[in-house]
Amino acid sequence: MATWYVWTMDDIGAGGADMVEAMQRICRFLEKYGLRMTLFVIPKPSGRPMGEDWVNALREVHRAGHDLQLHGLTHKDCFEFGPPNWPATDIEPSFLEEFERRREELLPRYTLPNLRGHIEEGLGIFRERLGVEPMVFRAPCGAISKPMFEALRQVGIRYESSMYISGVGYEHLPHRSGVIAQKWVNDIPHTPFRWYSDVVEVPILNEYTWRGAWQREQEFLAVAKEDVKRIAQESKVAVLLTHTHGVGDNLEYAFRLMDTLIEDVRAKNLGDFATLGELVANGELERAVEAVGPDILSI
């Protein structure tokens, strides 16, 4: 089975000049390999208009072939489109307590009209400021809900990517186990799967560049190589996650990790690389769907 590997980066549009530079340098790095990245863009970061420095940089990388997709609307917190979800709740355990404390306030967010309105507002900003029509959605912090999927279906977005196959990329954090070894979940399919409201969920394989990961570089390189080899036996599409602040924490480490995985995938003939936008446009993402997801969301 030949697998399409997809580099993605979250939280685009938020942060200052250092985050803009981190995004630009990663894009230029991938271009040297002839590759492009899927950038999940926050259209209205923290409820404010996206800065012109971001808009100009995004227009530039889009012209170079990089893929711009929708990352919520404001990302003011980790409760925008649903309750907090794993592994965000492992990264920040207080999310669970905060959700329960704010439950009565938060639940009205997750009505179909409200969520659809948020998505439509984000789509409008994309069209007006970036000249792009997103085809894929990723909820901030992976916080999702059943009405969110129906809202996506109603506005014509058929693909979502928030669920994780592995959360090992965060085990180096001080309050976690410290064990950087392959461990995958079994409660969702490892392939793209058809889920609520007939929207296709494209699961995230793992993240290897969270802040501080560079301090345990050899362990992360080893588990990343194991992951890309194993997923080639299970799925035709594999999504690799990064964040602007994560790669910005140590760009040279991010470059070495990407070097390692790109060369490993190609040397072992595991597959090749593409953007999610390309895979939607050419039908490869739809053809990769091999399962129906379980009913596991409570809201």
Buried (B, 14 or more C-beta within 10 A) or exposed (E): EEBBBBBBBBBBBBBEEEBBBBBBBBBEBBBEEEBBBBBBBBBBBEEEEBBEEBBEBBBEBBEEBBBBBBBBBBBBBBBBBBBBBBBBBBBBEEBBEBBEEEEEEBEEBBEBEBBBEBBBBBBEBBEEBBEBEBBBBBBBBBBBBBBBBBBBBBBEBBBBBBBBBBBBBBBBBEEBEEEBEBBBBEEBBBBBBBBBBEBBBBBBBBBBBBBBBBEBBEBBBBBBBEBBBBBBEBBBBBBBBBBBBBBBBBBEBBBBBBBBBBEBBBEEEBBBBBBBBBBBEEEBBBEBBBBEBEEEBEE
